[in-house]
């Protein structure tokens, strides 16, 4: 039994370690996925900015090429001998157009810079929200794991308490069977020694038959208790994921308690009958010691049954 309990404890420890490894792997996987998604998003933003910058550079190069060509044509005209007024007008016009183009480009670049700053701020906020959600998820996982471990420990304690109770019941039943067997032997020996008449022999044979019936009942109960103990050992491996058998077990224990109470009532009636028989046999002095032994045996049996009822009642109270 101790070996089985140790194996059970080892299995619970292994399952707890496996569950902890699963939780750790799950948290690591979530962190890896979050990092991968964040890197993908940053890479996409980076590629978008690079494309926009390349497009803007190409557009600026195209505009500058047009300006260079126009200025080159103006220079060619001036080289051909144009007047100074035309040269001045063309230069002022070129400066004005260049200033307008420069102002417009500067405004566009400033607007793009503001948009990029706002996008960066939004990405940072999203990253903070994702990290906060990850922390909350990890806390929930730790809480669920702790509650699961507490439930496993509680069920294990209840199973160990039930097993100890059944082992104690089996020991008491075996002891009572041994005492009853010795008493029957002494009882028969005294009957043979004292040469009782036929009526007393029949009466004592009936009592011996009753004692044998009680012994058979105790043997049956011993077998039932052994079967129940094996069943409990088997079910203790399933109680980690199934709690419904505890309710059914509570019902069975209540029913067994009622049966034991009825058995006590029957035994009390039997004691009353034996007491009346003892009153009738007061005149037979040689039978006094045997009757006292019978009454003592019946009282011990009643006391034993009462103790069993109390133990079962405590177990039922613990389960409820």
C-alpha positions in Angstrom: 0.0 0.0 0.0 2.8 2.4 0.8 4.4 1.5 -2.5 1.2 2.3 -4.4 0.9 5.6 -2.5 4.4 6.4 -3.4 3.8 5.5 -7.1 0.6 7.7 -7.0 2.6 10.6 -5.5 5.3 10.1 -8.2 2.7 10.1 -10.9 1.1 13.3 -9.6 4.6 14.9 -9.4 5.3 13.8 -13.0 2.0 15.1 -14.2 2.6 18.4 -12.4 6.0 18.8 -14.0 4.5 18.0 -17.4 1.8 20.5 -16.9 4.4 23.1 -15.8 6.5 22.3 -18.9 3.4 22.7 -21.1 2.6 26.1 -19.6 6.2 27.3 -20.0 6.3 26.1 -23.6 3.0 27.8 -24.3 4.2 31.1 -22.8 7.5 30.9 -24.8 5.5 30.2 -27.9 3.3 33.2 -27.3 6.3 35.4 -26.8 7.9 34.1 -29.9 4.8 34.7 -32.0 4.4 38.3 -30.5 8.1 39.1 -31.4 7.7 37.6 -34.9 4.5 39.6 -35.5 6.1 42.8 -34.2 9.2 42.3 -36.4 7.0 41.6 -39.5 5.0 44.8 -38.8 8.1 46.9 -38.4 9.6 45.4 -41.5 6.5 46.3 -43.5 6.5 49.8 -42.2 10.2 50.1 -43.1 9.6 48.8 -46.6 6.7 51.3 -47.1 8.8 54.2 -45.9 11.7 53.1 -48.2 9.3 52.9 -51.2 7.8 56.4 -50.4 11.3 57.8 -50.1 12.4 56.3 -53.4 9.3 57.7 -55.2 9.9 61.1 -53.7 13.5 61.1 -54.8 12.6 60.0 -58.3 10.0 62.8 -58.5 12.5 65.4 -57.2 15.1 64.2 -59.7 12.5 64.5 -62.5 11.6 68.0 -61.5 15.2 69.0 -61.2 16.0 67.6 -64.6 13.2 69.7 -66.1 14.5 72.8 -64.4 18.0 72.1 -65.6 16.8 71.6 -69.2 14.8 74.9 -69.0 17.7 76.8 -67.6 20.0 75.2 -70.1 17.8 76.5 -72.9 17.7 79.9 -71.3 21.5 80.0 -71.1 21.7 79.0 -74.8 19.3 81.8 -75.6 21.5 84.3 -73.7 24.6 83.0 -75.4 22.9 83.7 -78.7 22.9 87.4 -77.9 19.6 88.1 -76.0 19.1 91.5 -74.3 19.9 92.1 -70.7 16.2 92.7 -69.9 15.3 89.3 -71.2 18.1 87.8 -69.2 17.0 89.6 -66.0 13.3 88.6 -66.5 14.2 85.0 -67.1 16.4 84.8 -64.1 13.8 86.4 -61.8 11.2 84.0 -63.2 13.5 81.1 -62.6 14.2 82.1 -59.1 10.5 82.6 -58.3 9.6 79.2 -59.7 12.4 77.6 -57.9 11.3 79.2 -54.6 7.7 78.1 -55.1 8.8 74.6 -55.9 11.1 74.5 -52.8 8.3 75.8 -50.5 5.8 73.2 -51.8 8.3 70.4 -51.4 9.2 71.6 -47.9 5.5 71.6 -46.9 5.0 68.1 -48.2 8.1 66.8 -46.4 7.0 68.4 -43.1 3.5 66.8 -43.5 5.0 63.4 -44.2 7.3 63.8 -41.1 4.2 64.5 -39.0 2.4 61.5 -40.4 5.4 59.2 -39.7 5.6 60.5 -36.1 1.9 59.8 -35.5 2.3 56.3 -37.0 5.3 55.6 -34.8 3.3 56.7 -31.7 0.4 54.4 -32.7 2.7 51.4 -33.2 4.3 52.0 -29.8 0.8 52.1 -28.1 -0.2 48.9 -29.9 3.0 47.2 -28.8 2.4 48.3 -25.1 -1.1 47.0 -25.3 0.1 43.6 -26.7 2.7 43.3 -23.9 0.1 44.1 -21.2 -2.2 41.5 -22.6 0.6 39.0 -22.6 1.3 39.7 -19.0 -2.3 39.3 -18.0 -2.5 36.0 -19.9 0.6 34.7 -18.1 -1.0 35.7 -14.8 -4.2 33.9 -15.6 -2.2 30.8 -16.6 -0.3 30.8 -13.3 -3.6 31.2 -11.4 -5.2 28.3 -13.2 -2.2 26.1 -12.6 -2.2 26.9 -8.9 -5.9 26.2 -8.6 -5.4 22.9 -10.4 -2.6 21.9 -8.1 -4.7 22.8 -5.0 -7.5 20.6 -6.3 -5.2 17.7 -6.9 -3.7 18.0 -3.4 -7.2 18.1 -1.8 -8.4 15.0 -3.7 -5.2 13.2 -2.8 -5.7 14.0 0.9 -9.3 12.7 0.8 -8.2 9.5 -0.9 -5.5 8.9 1.6 -7.9 9.5 4.5 -10.4 7.0 3.0 -7.8 4.4 2.4 -6.6 4.7 6.0 -10.2 4.3 7.2 -10.8 1.2 5.1 -7.5 -0.4 6.3 -8.5 0.3 9.9 -11.9 -1.3 9.3 -10.3 -4.4 7.7 -8.0 -4.8 10.7 -10.9 -4.5 13.2 -13.0 -7.0 11.3 -10.1 -9.5 11.2 -9.5 -9.1 15.0 -13.2 -9.6 15.7 -13.3 -12.7 13.6 -10.3 -14.2 15.5 -11.9 -13.4 18.9 -15.3 -14.9 17.8 -13.5 -18.1 16.6 -11.7 -18.5 19.9 -15.0 -17.9 21.8 -16.8 -20.6 19.7 -14.0 -23.1 20.4 -14.2 -22.4 24.2 -18.0 -22.4 24.1 -18.1 -25.9 22.5 -15.4 -27.2 24.8 -17.3 -26.1 27.9 -20.5 -27.7 26.5 -18.7 -31.0 26.0 -17.2 -30.9 29.5 -20.4 -30.2 31.4 -22.5 -32.9 29.6 -25.6 -30.7 29.1 -28.9 -32.2 28.4 -30.4 -32.5 25.0 -32.4 -29.3 25.3 -29.5 -27.2 26.3 -27.4 -28.7 23.6 -29.9 -27.7 20.9 -30.1 -24.2 22.3 -26.3 -23.9 22.3 -26.1 -25.3 18.9 -28.6 -22.7 17.7 -26.4 -20.0 19.3 -23.3 -21.5 17.7 -25.1 -21.4 14.4 -26.0 -17.8 15.0 -22.3 -17.1 15.8 -21.3 -18.9 12.6 -23.8 -16.7 10.7 -22.3 -13.6 12.3 -18.8 -14.8 11.3 -19.9 -15.4 7.7 -21.4 -12.0 7.6 -18.2 -10.6 8.9 -16.2 -12.5 6.3 -18.6 -11.2 3.6 -18.1 -7.8 5.0 -14.4 -8.2 5.0 -14.5 -9.3 1.4 -16.7 -6.3 0.5 -14.4 -4.0 2.3 -11.4 -5.4 0.5 -13.2 -5.0 -2.8 -14.3 -1.5 -1.9 -10.7 -0.6 -1.0 -9.4 -1.9 -4.3 -12.1 0.1 -6.1 -11.1 3.2 -4.2 -7.5 2.7 -5.1 -8.5 2.4 -8.7 -10.7 5.4 -8.6 -8.1 7.5 -6.8 -6.2 7.6 -10.2 -9.3 9.1 -11.9 -10.3 11.7 -9.3 -7.9 14.4 -10.7 -10.1 14.9 -13.7 -13.5 13.5 -12.5 -15.2 14.7 -9.3 -18.6 13.1 -9.9 -17.6 9.7 -8.4 -17.2 11.5 -5.0 -20.9 12.4 -5.0 -21.8 8.8 -5.8 -19.5 7.6 -3.1 -21.2 9.9 -0.6 -24.6 8.3 -1.5 -23.1 4.8 -1.0 -21.7 5.7 2.3 -25.0 7.2 3.5 -26.8 4.0 2.4 -24.2 1.9 4.2 -24.6 4.0 7.3 -28.4 3.4 7.2 -27.7 -0.4 6.9 -25.4 -0.3 9.9 -28.0 1.6 12.0 -30.5 -1.1 11.1 -28.0 -3.8 12.0 -27.5 -2.1 15.3 -31.2 -2.1 16.0 -31.4 -5.8 15.1 -28.4 -6.5 17.4 -30.1 -4.6 20.3 -33.2 -6.7 19.8 -31.1 -9.8 19.9 -29.5 -8.6 23.1 -32.9 -8.2 24.7 -33.9 -11.7 23.7 -30.6 -13.1 25.1 -31.2 -11.1 28.3 -34.6 -12.8 28.7 -33.0 -16.2 28.1 -30.4 -15.4 30.7 -33.1 -14.6 33.3 -34.7 -18.0 32.6 -31.3 -19.7 33.0 -30.5 -18.1 36.3 -31.3 -21.3 38.2 -28.7 -23.1 36.1 -25.5 -22.0 37.9 -23.2 -24.0 35.7 -24.3 -22.0 32.7 -23.8 -18.6 34.3 -20.3 -18.1 33.0 -21.2 -19.1 29.5 -24.2 -16.7 29.4 -21.9 -13.9 30.7 -19.5 -14.6 28.0 -22.3 -14.6 25.4 -23.6 -11.2 26.7 -20.1 -9.8 26.7 -19.5 -11.0 23.2 -22.8 -9.4 22.0 -21.9 -6.1 23.7 -18.5 -6.1 22.1 -20.0 -6.8 18.7 -22.5 -3.9 19.3 -19.7 -1.6 20.4 -17.6 -2.6 17.3 -20.6 -1.9 15.0 -21.2 1.5 16.7 -17.5 2.5 16.2 -17.8 1.5 12.5 -20.9 3.7 12.2 -19.2 6.6 13.8 -16.2 6.3 11.5 -18.4 6.1 8.4 -20.4 9.1 9.7 -17.1 11.1 10.0 -16.1 10.1 6.5 -19.5 11.2 5.2 -19.2 14.5 7.0 -15.7 15.0 5.5 -17.1 14.3 2.0 -20.1 16.6 2.3 
